[in-house]
Amino acid sequence: MILSVLIVDDDSDVRRMLSSILEDEGYSVEAVDSGRQALKTCERLPFDVALVDINLPDVKGTELLHELKRMQPRMVKIIITGEPSVENAVKALYEKADGFVSKPFDSQELLETIRKLVAEKKDEYLQMLTEMENAKKNNPLLGYQTPDRW
């Protein structure tokens, strides 16, 4: 399965570098330079992963995470920043970032982080589906299919 990645960074060199690294690994990549463009792109296309710069020209990356989660809840959201700090990490976690990566990037570390977080998100989703199926089996009201017959 080819994973799709949205890169949101106002630095064109960073977008090009990340696109190159990810495309070389077989990912499908879309890169945009603002939060507004990210939202428009997410309205058109589904993504498995979003790499979001914490400082964008039109919105804070941490604020963008909230909207991305609403639009595509299963997407893995990773904050990227050239200003690593405890405050930025806490904000990212508060806004439900799945990961936090500092610039400059170590490409292998970045790829491993993406693989790990995608696997974790997939496991969470499969566990949720299993729990829903078990609830249907164990709860007669959820499993009831023919309301005209008692």
Rosetta silent file (secondary structure, phi, psi, omega in degrees, C-alpha in Angstrom):
SEQUENCE: MILSVLIVDDDSDVRRMLSSILEDEGYSVEAVDSGRQALKTCERLPFDVALVDINLPDVKGTELLHELKRMQPRMVKIIITGEPSVENAVKALYEKADGFVSKPFDSQELLETIRKLVAEKKDEYLQMLTEMENAKKNNPLLGYQTPDRW
SCORE:     score description
SCORE:     0.000 S_00000001
   1 L     0.000  128.633  178.198    0.000    0.000    0.000 S_00000001
   2 L   -84.229  124.752  178.063    1.377    3.405   -0.996 S_00000001
   3 L   -87.353  143.894  178.492    1.077    5.925    1.823 S_00000001
   4 E  -105.534  137.638 -176.261    0.187    9.516    1.045 S_00000001
   5 E  -126.579  133.789  172.956    1.941   12.365    2.849 S_00000001
   6 E  -104.019  124.089  176.273    1.025   16.040    3.086 S_00000001
   7 E  -105.256  127.169  179.564    3.976   18.368    3.749 S_00000001
   8 E  -124.224  102.199 -178.958    3.078   21.808    5.136 S_00000001
   9 L  -154.288  136.494 -178.319    6.093   24.120    5.367 S_00000001
  10 L   -80.655   -8.312  179.027    6.686   27.674    4.159 S_00000001
  11 L   -91.585  113.415 -176.059   10.350   26.938    3.350 S_00000001
  12 H   -62.871  -33.871  178.095   10.586   25.708   -0.251 S_00000001
  13 H   -64.460  -40.945  178.340   13.957   24.012    0.389 S_00000001
  14 H   -65.494  -44.134  178.226   12.461   21.969    3.233 S_00000001
  15 H   -58.813  -45.649 -179.923    9.453   21.015    1.072 S_00000001
  16 H   -63.306  -45.474 -178.081   11.751   19.910   -1.764 S_00000001
  17 H   -63.600  -47.992  179.624   14.054   17.941    0.550 S_00000001
  18 H   -63.327  -42.242  178.185   11.184   16.170    2.358 S_00000001
  19 H   -58.648  -45.441 -179.387    9.415   15.451   -0.931 S_00000001
  20 H   -62.005  -47.604 -179.717   12.581   13.927   -2.368 S_00000001
  21 H   -59.288  -47.868 -175.323   13.234   11.739    0.700 S_00000001
  22 H   -72.009  -40.213  178.400    9.655   10.490    0.845 S_00000001
  23 H   -65.170  -36.708  176.536    9.188    9.964   -2.894 S_00000001
  24 H   -61.851  -26.482  178.666   12.437    7.960   -3.000 S_00000001
  25 L   -90.732    1.107  175.989   10.853    5.669   -0.384 S_00000001
  26 L    94.614    8.710  177.939    7.706    5.235   -2.510 S_00000001
  27 L   -79.205  150.299  170.697    5.381    7.643   -0.722 S_00000001
  28 E   -89.789  127.962 -170.658    2.859    9.751   -2.619 S_00000001
  29 E  -126.411  136.056  167.833    3.579   13.384   -1.651 S_00000001
  30 E  -121.623  135.097 -179.593    1.732   16.706   -1.806 S_00000001
  31 E  -127.005  131.853  179.469    3.574   19.784   -0.529 S_00000001
  32 E  -132.242  163.064 -174.004    2.024   23.154    0.334 S_00000001
  33 L  -110.077    7.550 -179.770    3.365   26.339    1.915 S_00000001
  34 L  -152.107  162.949  176.630    0.499   27.461    4.185 S_00000001
  35 H   -64.498  -39.969  179.204   -2.204   26.258    6.521 S_00000001
  36 H   -59.425  -45.595  178.784   -4.905   27.549    4.185 S_00000001
  37 H   -65.936  -35.591  178.322   -3.503   25.495    1.294 S_00000001
  38 H   -61.353  -44.611 -179.810   -3.235   22.452    3.570 S_00000001
  39 H   -64.494  -42.833  177.666   -6.936   22.663    4.428 S_00000001
  40 H   -61.643  -41.402 -179.676   -7.937   23.081    0.774 S_00000001
  41 H   -66.376  -38.758  179.136   -5.779   20.099   -0.183 S_00000001
  42 H   -70.488  -21.788  174.169   -7.293   17.963    2.598 S_00000001
  43 H   -70.559  -29.962 -177.103  -10.769   18.762    1.301 S_00000001
  44 H   -90.892  -35.656 -170.075   -9.782   17.198   -2.038 S_00000001
  45 L  -132.495  144.604  172.687   -7.517   14.319   -1.015 S_00000001
  46 L   -85.384  148.195  178.328   -7.133   11.880    1.870 S_00000001
  47 L  -131.104  146.767  175.458   -3.714   11.601    3.538 S_00000001
  48 L   -85.810  -33.251 -174.386   -2.136    9.000    5.773 S_00000001
  49 E  -140.054  143.209  171.009    0.460   11.397    7.216 S_00000001
  50 E  -126.640  128.404  172.422    0.873   15.163    7.583 S_00000001
  51 E  -104.194  112.706 -170.487    4.232   16.794    8.336 S_00000001
  52 E  -119.280  121.103  175.133    3.344   20.255    9.647 S_00000001
  53 E   -66.481  140.543 -177.191    5.803   23.065   10.350 S_00000001
  54 L   -71.842  -28.184  179.983    5.063   24.668   13.711 S_00000001
  55 E  -115.996  101.182  177.467    5.519   28.220   12.318 S_00000001
  56 L  -108.350  158.680 -176.098    3.510   28.887    9.180 S_00000001
  57 L   -66.411  -27.151 -174.222    2.861   32.329    7.680 S_00000001
  58 L  -111.638  -13.016 -177.434   -0.921   32.218    8.165 S_00000001
  59 L  -162.337  152.871  172.712   -1.501   29.975   11.202 S_00000001
  60 E   -71.308  138.835  179.074    0.395   28.190   13.964 S_00000001
  61 H   -57.491  -35.483  179.095    1.076   24.589   13.047 S_00000001
  62 H   -65.079  -33.707  176.888   -0.378   23.484   16.376 S_00000001
  63 H   -71.933  -36.389  178.119   -3.676   25.207   15.494 S_00000001
  64 H   -62.670  -34.877  179.226   -3.689   23.569   12.069 S_00000001
  65 H   -54.758  -41.221 -178.717   -3.448   20.147   13.757 S_00000001
  66 H   -59.345  -46.057  179.788   -6.876   20.660   15.298 S_00000001
  67 H   -68.301  -39.914  178.529   -8.508   21.256   11.908 S_00000001
  68 H   -62.487  -40.487  178.787   -6.633   18.376   10.267 S_00000001
  69 H   -62.941  -40.712  178.600   -7.807   16.033   13.015 S_00000001
  70 H   -64.490  -41.529 -176.578  -11.397   17.146   12.452 S_00000001
  71 H   -75.557  -42.383 -175.910  -11.125   16.686    8.672 S_00000001
  72 L  -137.520   80.769 -171.898   -9.132   13.446    8.611 S_00000001
  73 L   -61.229  -26.474 -178.363   -9.170   11.809   12.057 S_00000001
  74 L   -86.574   -5.005 -179.891   -7.101    8.759   11.066 S_00000001
  75 L   -66.605  137.406  172.287   -4.258   10.864    9.650 S_00000001
  76 E   -82.067  124.856 -176.003   -0.915   10.684   11.484 S_00000001
  77 E  -114.256  120.983 -177.721    0.059   14.272   12.319 S_00000001
  78 E  -121.502  124.343  175.683    3.722   15.119   12.953 S_00000001
  79 E   -82.107  135.258  173.579    4.944   18.594   13.931 S_00000001
  80 E  -119.085  139.768 -176.759    8.288   19.631   12.421 S_00000001
  81 E  -151.890  147.729  172.344   10.243   22.542   13.796 S_00000001
  82 L   -94.157   -1.771 -179.232   13.569   24.304   13.646 S_00000001
  83 L  -122.695   68.193 -178.649   12.904   25.647   17.150 S_00000001
  84 L   -66.273  129.393  176.922   12.706   22.570   19.380 S_00000001
  85 L  -153.307  161.435  176.794   11.577   23.481   22.883 S_00000001
  86 H   -62.763  -39.823 -179.758    9.601   21.959   25.706 S_00000001
  87 H   -60.572  -45.454  179.112    6.898   24.586   25.137 S_00000001
  88 H   -65.351  -40.008  179.291    6.529   23.627   21.447 S_00000001
  89 H   -63.969  -42.996  179.410    6.478   19.919   22.278 S_00000001
  90 H   -64.002  -43.612  177.970    3.774   20.443   24.922 S_00000001
  91 H   -60.064  -43.657 -179.466    1.662   22.529   22.505 S_00000001
  92 H   -61.821  -44.261  179.214    2.013   19.842   19.836 S_00000001
  93 H   -66.799  -38.808  178.928    0.931   17.119   22.240 S_00000001
  94 H   -61.242  -37.731  179.331   -1.955   19.242   23.528 S_00000001
  95 L   -87.747   14.172  173.276   -3.235   19.638   19.966 S_00000001
  96 L    71.425   35.021  170.851   -2.988   15.868   19.473 S_00000001
  97 L   -67.350  143.282  177.495    0.153   15.652   17.364 S_00000001
  98 L   -86.032  -20.396 -179.033    1.214   12.045   16.975 S_00000001
  99 E  -157.736  170.814 -175.388    4.879   12.994   16.743 S_00000001
 100 E  -146.272  120.709 -177.206    7.420   15.811   16.937 S_00000001
 101 E  -127.875  135.234 -178.809   10.554   16.026   14.738 S_00000001
 102 E   -95.294  144.766  171.292   13.304   18.663   14.867 S_00000001
 103 L   -86.362  149.260   -6.727   15.070   20.284   11.921 S_00000001
 104 L   -70.317  151.239 -174.622   17.614   19.565   10.533 S_00000001
 105 L   -85.509  142.024  162.676   16.277   16.125    9.730 S_00000001
 106 L   -94.742  114.801 -170.971   18.071   12.845    9.843 S_00000001
 107 H   -59.424  -40.157 -179.887   16.289   11.175    6.912 S_00000001
 108 H   -67.108  -38.161  178.325   16.459    7.651    8.361 S_00000001
 109 H   -66.027  -41.984  178.013   15.150    8.837   11.719 S_00000001
 110 H   -61.261  -47.458 -179.652   12.308   10.703   10.012 S_00000001
 111 H   -62.351  -40.734  178.994   11.342    7.659    7.923 S_00000001
 112 H   -65.743  -39.759  177.671   11.452    5.401   10.983 S_00000001
 113 H   -61.288  -45.350  179.285    9.272    7.839   12.929 S_00000001
 114 H   -61.706  -48.085 -179.167    6.706    7.863   10.122 S_00000001
 115 H   -59.209  -45.509 -178.201    6.696    4.053    9.847 S_00000001
 116 H   -62.668  -47.365 -177.252    6.351    3.634   13.615 S_00000001
 117 H   -68.821  -35.979  176.980    3.526    6.163   13.990 S_00000001
 118 H   -65.223  -42.529  178.724    1.583    4.804   10.998 S_00000001
 119 H   -63.180  -42.266  178.752    1.833    1.274   12.436 S_00000001
 120 H   -62.852  -44.576 -179.340    0.648    2.499   15.860 S_00000001
 121 H   -63.915  -40.643  178.690   -2.305    4.379   14.339 S_00000001
 122 H   -63.024  -43.834  178.685   -3.249    1.316   12.269 S_00000001
 123 H   -61.869  -42.473  178.177   -3.118   -0.892   15.375 S_00000001
 124 H   -60.887  -43.529 -178.269   -5.328    1.573   17.299 S_00000001
 125 H   -65.558  -44.504  178.939   -7.851    1.617   14.467 S_00000001
 126 H   -64.810  -37.446  177.312   -7.952   -2.174   14.165 S_00000001
 127 H   -64.246  -41.491  178.604   -8.351   -2.497   17.931 S_00000001
 128 H   -62.218  -43.150  179.105  -11.252   -0.038   17.848 S_00000001
 129 H   -63.313  -41.041  178.319  -12.962   -2.029   15.066 S_00000001
 130 H   -62.114  -44.634  179.008  -12.503   -5.257   17.022 S_00000001
 131 H   -63.077  -37.955  178.253  -13.992   -3.678   20.141 S_00000001
 132 H   -65.599  -42.639  178.533  -16.976   -2.419   18.135 S_00000001
 133 H   -64.027  -41.892  177.824  -17.601   -5.888   16.689 S_00000001
 134 H   -64.114  -38.679  178.795  -17.358   -7.459   20.149 S_00000001
 135 H   -63.974  -40.173  178.196  -19.783   -4.880   21.521 S_00000001
 136 H   -61.649  -42.488 -178.522  -22.287   -5.738   18.781 S_00000001
 137 H   -68.082  -37.000 -174.062  -22.035   -9.441   19.600 S_00000001
 138 H   -91.254   -8.350 -179.192  -22.339   -8.916   23.353 S_00000001
 139 L  -119.428  111.149 -175.838  -25.082   -6.282   23.318 S_00000001
 140 H   -60.146  -29.662 -179.838  -28.431   -7.475   21.950 S_00000001
 141 H   -70.676  -38.807  178.759  -29.577   -3.941   21.130 S_00000001
 142 H   -72.475  -30.799 -177.142  -26.515   -3.199   18.964 S_00000001
 143 H   -89.844   -4.132 -175.413  -26.693   -6.568   17.220 S_00000001
 144 L   -73.396  120.070 -174.190  -30.435   -6.478   16.572 S_00000001
 145 L  -105.905  -24.815 -175.647  -30.997   -6.449   12.809 S_00000001
 146 L  -122.269   90.083 -176.501  -34.739   -7.085   12.325 S_00000001
 147 L   -68.482  -13.570 -179.447  -36.839   -4.697   14.424 S_00000001
 148 L   -82.738   -9.550  179.355  -40.112   -6.050   12.989 S_00000001
 149 L  -120.496  135.667  176.823  -39.581   -9.442   14.685 S_00000001
 150 L  -109.468    0.000    0.000  -39.264  -10.115   18.435 S_00000001
